């Protein structure tokens, strides 16, 4: 089973990145819907992407230690 570990890790990383992109897109859409300017909405989008990716990777790291 050890030969599948890198593939599983890449799949988990891809899922984390895709989840973060979706969260960033939703944050951008909500900021624009609220009436924020595009630079401000992009800033919120980047913050949401970074926060959700950090949270996903922290959870994966915690799961790996158990």
Buried (B, 14 or more C-beta within 10 A) or exposed (E): EEEEEEEEEEEBBEEBBEBBBEBBEEBBEBBBEEEBEEEEBBBBBEEBBEBBBEBBBEEBEEEEEE
